[in-house]
Amino acid sequence: MFTLAEVASLNDIQPTYRILKPWWDVFMDYLAVVMLMVAIFAGTMQLTKDQVVCLPVLPSPVNSKAHTPPGNAGVTSDIPKIEAATGQDQDGRTTSDSSFGTSAVTPDIPLRATYPRTDFTVPNQEARKEKKDPTGRKTNLDFQQYVFINQMCYHLALPWYSKYFPYLALIHTIILMVSSNFWFKYPKTCSKVEHFVSILGKCFESPWTTKALSETACEDSEENKQRMTGAQTLPKHVSTSSDEGSPSASTPMINKTGFKFSAEKPVIEVPSMTILDKKDGEQAKALFEKVRKFRAHVEDSDLIYKLYVVQTVIKTAKFIFILCYTANFVNAISFEHVCKPKVEHLTGYEVFECTHNMAYMLKKLLISYISIICVYGFICLYTLFWLFRIPLKEYSFEKVREESSFSDIPDVKNDFAFLLHMVDQYDQLYSKRFGVFLSEVSENKLREISLNHEWTFEKLRQHVSRNAQDKQELHLFMLSGVPDAVFDLTDLDVLKLELIPEAKIPAKISQMTNLQELHLCHCPAKVEQTAFSFLRDHLRCLHVKFTDVAEIPAWVYLLKNLRELYLIGNLNSENNKMIGLESLRELRHLKILHVKSNLTKVPSNITDVAPHLTKLVIHNDGTKLLVLNSLKKMMNVAELELQNCELERIPHAIFSLSNLQELDLKSNNIRTIEEIISFQHLKRLTCLKLWHNKIVTIPPSITHVKNLESLYFSNNKLESLPVAVFSLQKLRCLDVSYNNISLIPIEIGLLQNLQHLHITGNKVDILPKQLFKCVKLRTLNLGQNCIASLPEKIGQLSQLTQLELKGNCLDRLPAQLGQCRMLKKSGLVVEDHLFDTLPLEVKEALNQDINVPFANGI
């Protein structure tokens, strides 16, 4: 036998789940417990006290016709007494013996009358006066027969509902209990519910919830801003009518994007009021992430809602079923029953009159059970009405948005919405506090507070370094925002912001008077109006790295004093039909434009800055640059770089750039350069870089480009150097590294102004003596060739500062290296064993510079 506590455990849920139990579910749970108690009480009574008592129906002496009396009282009242002294039953026993059995099952026969003396002597007169004569009628049944009849009639005469009502009530109650809480137990919904309750509890108890709502109250008016010290009492008033004015002050900043609408935000004072300790801040940030992932997971389905509807429908159908069949059996429970067991051959009687001693109690319990079921059913009907009265798969935080500054709290749907509706039936404060963790504005405020708490001025100062241009530089990477203390570094020259999606530049940037260079790497920064005014007037160099052209902040195109602009990212719109770059007309002082993208044509927007642009760099990612007509309008461009653009020939549009001084066509597919003769019209062209292509020969017509000072042909497929190259008397730098050149022409001696010669990675085996007539040589790179000996005339190169010989077939170095006074060991790239072949005094002379750089550095 199970206990009540064991059965009631079917209706038990975790205490934390109670916030998802509306009043009707709680009420139905209590009703189920009452029904359970009724069922168990009825079952206990039936198992311990339930029995049927039967007596045979005797033929009446007045009316010999067999009839069925209405009850025991009617039978005994119409039949006179019969003497019991001489009667015998069918077995020859006296009937007085059977009076014991009759008394055992017939309570209205006096016990003393059923036990007369067995000596069959007539009592004396005095004894007869003291004792009354027996008033019952003889049945001729013994005790065993009565027991048999009682059990027989219990199963035949009683209606089945009288016998099984307690068990049916117990089964129905258990089914209702299971149905009420099935959505808490079903695996696919239990995990979501458990996760939701866990997150909801943490959000409700999080210190950030109170501080965020109190911050809303603080933004309500200027008076509150001046009374920051008393802000600790604000959380208790966030839900009162005083909050109604707060949205007007802060909502514009949230609803509108851009740099023009956030100047009124109290950047400095608010964090001082809402400083969280590090642990609380980290927990709050983790909660934002959990809420975001949970929302994405739960909003995809409506399984919880459907399951709750199904279990409510099942309970309603169960109520109707119980009510229908139970009401028909109320009248079937009776105290008196007529039994015809068809055992006349065993008892001698055909009809028995029986009484059911639990009938009255069972009827009362059944009426109580039906009453409770009716109340339970009406609540189920109300639940169905509530489920279909409003769309429970949609939940709006409109009221929360009106009462707080978090106007960006999104509406939710499906199971997420249904769970919030259920929570509202428990306490609407839960949803209000939970909404704080759905707001991006709230999350950004938390990040800002935590960020400022972590990145102090002292910590930022430690991260400041000097770059190659000897400028003070600060690089911030993957932060949640820009710390306020950054803008206190007034001597900073370069600021790099990388992977900071919520970067905001406040008015405090105007304190950074030395700031001239800004890097935004995947960082669509927003600026306030005052900050924009400062950047517009003071910023000189801007680097913007992006994935999509839409990520470029709009204010970038309005920096009228900008000198250098570097754009790195995809500038093409969908299907490469147009360039998404906005007009550059406002960049009136732009001198250098660097574009690293996947362009198929030169953006026509570039012509907006054509009058003052002096340097244009286009680095493609291997996409073929087809249309270059816009280049013809860049009349003032002095430097042009078209790298990795899959060019196969030198574009004709370049020959129109009369002011061009340097041309770089690196990493293309150029095979022939017959058009090089057209460069003779570019009188200012001094540097030509055709490296990393597939050029096989240099045409003799290169001699007409007389003003060339630098010529780069490295990483091509050259097999020889034409004599025409050495007629370029102004040539100072010649780079033919990593080709297939095997011979250096003797005409190289004509290049008297040559200062840098790079022949690394070729097949040169002999160095002509004329090479050493180029006495102005400062750099001579001869590594990775087949040179077997270094001529002694190397000593004539007195200005030589760098000599690369590594990777050749040398077995020694000439002592004349000591005559190269400018050459030091740091500039001599050679194997160690070759260096050891030098005389001691030469090695000492070369080693003189070993400690000099360290001393200078210190």
C-alpha positions, 0 to 999 in steps of 0.5 A: 500500500502506498502513502499519500505523500508518495502519490502526491509527489506526482504533482510536485515540481521544483520550487523554481518552476512555480513562477511558471504556474498561474493561479489556475494551475495552482488551484487545480493542483490543490483540487487534485490533492483533495481528489487524491485524498478523497480517493485514498480515503474511500479506498481505505474505507472500502478495504477495511470496512466494506461488506454486504450482509444478506438474509434470505427472503422467506415466504409469507404465511399470510400470503403464500405467494412468493413476493419480494419484500421491500426490505428486512423491516417489511418482512419481519413485520408481516410474519408472526413468530414461529416456535423454534423448539422442535424444528429441524433442518434438512440435515436433521439438526435442530434449527436452534443451532443455526440461530448462532449464524443468524445472530452473527449476521443479523444485528436486530435479533437479541444475542441472548435469544439465539443461545438457549439451553441445549438440554431441551427441558422446558424452563421453569416459570420464573426463567420464562418471565425473565427471558423474552421469546425469540422474535426472529424467523428461522432461516435454516442457514448456518454460518458458512452459508451466510458467509458464502451468500454475503460474498456471492452477493457482494459481486452480483448484487452491488453495481460495479461503480460501488465497488471500484469508485475509489480506484477509478477516482485514484486513477483519474486523479493521477492522470490529471496530476500527470497532465498538469505537469507534463510540460515540466517533465517532457524532455524536449520542453523540460530542458528549455523550461529549466534553462529559462527559469535559471536565466530568469532567476539570475536576471531578476537577482542581478545587480545590473538590473537594478542599476540599469533601471536606476540609470534610466531614472537618472537620465530623466532630468538635469536635476537628477544628474546634479544629484548623483550622490543620492542615486542609491535610492532610485532603484526603488522608484523605477516602476513609479510614474516618475519614470514616464518622462525618461524616454523623452530624454534618452530615446532619441539617442537610441532610436537614431544612429550616427554622430549627431544624436549622442552628445547629451549622454552623460559619459563621465558621471553615469559610470560613477553611479553605476560602478559594478564590482568585477564579478557582478559585471562579468556575470551580467555580461555572461547573462546577456550572452545566455539570453541572446543564445536562449532567445535564438534557440527558443524562438525557433519553435512553439513546442512548449505552447502546443504541449501546454494546450494539448495537456489542457485539452486532455484535462478538459476532455477528462473532466467531461468524461468523468462527469458524464459517466459518474453522474449516471451512477450516483443513484446506483449506490444504494443501501439495500439490494436484492440478490438472486445468486442462483444457489438454491441447491446450496442454501434452499433460498432463491432470493436474498435481501442484502444491505451495503454498509458503505453505501451512505459514505460512498454516496457522500464521497461521490457527490463531493468528488463530482463537485470537485471535478466540476470546479476543476473542469470550469477552471480547465475551460477558463484556461482554454479561454485564456489560451485562445483569447490572446495570441500567446505566441507573441509578447510585446515589451511596449509597457517596459519600453514606455517606462524605461529608456530601453526603447530597443527591447525587441518583441519576442515570439513562439515559446519565448513569448509563451513563457513570458506570458506565463511568468506575467501571471505570477509576477509582471516584475519578472518580465520587466527586469528580464527585458533589461537583458534583451536590450542592446542599449543596456548591454552597451552601457554595461560594457561601457561601465565594465570597460572603463573600470578595467581600462584605466588611464595607467593601464592605457599608458602602458600600452602606448608605444612608438611606431616606425615614424617615431610617433606615439601609438595606441592599438586597442583590439577586440574590446567592447568599446572605447574606454573613456580614459583613451581620450585623456591621452592628450599627447597621442599621435596615432589611435588604432581601433580594431574589431570594436563593433560598438565604438563611440567617439565622444566629445572628449576627443577634442582634448587630443590635440596631437591626434592626426592619424586614426585606424578603424579596422572592422570598427564602424565607429559612431561620433558625436557632433562635437567629436566630428567637428574636431576630427573634420578639422584636425584629422590628417590620415585615416585607415578604414578596414571593412568587410562591406562598403556599408560599414564605412561610417558616413562621416568619413566622407565629410572630413574636409581636411583629410590628407590620406585615406586608406580603404581596405575591403569590398567596395563592390555591391551585389553582382559587381554592377556598381561601386558602393563608394560614396562621393568624395567631393567633400575631401577637398585636401585629400592627397593620397588615396589607397584602395585595397579591394576587388575592383573591376573598374576604377571607381568614378568617384575618384574623379571627385578628388582628381584636382588635388590627388597626388598618389593613387594606389589600387591593390586588387585581390586578383580580380581583373581590372578591366576599365581604367578610363577614369585614370585619364582624369587624374592629371595631377597624380604623381604616384600610381600603383596598380598591384595584383590587378591581372593586367596583361599589358601596360594600360594606355590610360597611364600615358596621359598622366603627364605629371606621373613620377612613379609607376608601380605595376607589381604582381600582374600578368604582364608578359611584354612591355613594347608600350614602354616607348610611350613613357618618353612623353612622361617627362617626370617619370623617374621610377618604374616598377614592373616587378613580379610579372612574367616579362621575358625581355626588356625592349631596347626602346627603354633607352628613350625614357631618359629620366628613369632613376629607379628600375625594378624588374625583379621576379620576372623571367629575364634571361639577359639585360639589354645594353639599352638599360645601361644608357640610362645615365640617371639610373640610381637603382637597378633591381633584376633579382630572381630572374634567369640572368647569367651574364652582367654586360660590361656596359654596366660601368656606364652607370656612374650614378648607380647606387643600388644594384640587386642581382640576387637569385640569378645565374651569374658566375663572373663579375665584370671588372667594369662593375667596380667603376660604379664607385657610387654603389652603396648596395650590392646584392649578389647572393644566390648566384654561381660566383666563384671569386670576388675580384679584388677591385671590390675595394674601389667601392668606398661608399659600399654599406651593404654587400650580400654574397651568401649562397654563392661558390666562394671559398674566400673573401678578398682582403680588399674588403677592408678598403670599403670604409663604410662597410661594416659586419652588419651590412656584410651578408656572408657565411661565417666560414668565409668571414673567418678567411679575412685578415684579422685587421679587416675583421676588426675594422668590420666589427667596429660597429657591433656595439655602436647600435646598442649604445645609440639605442640606449 
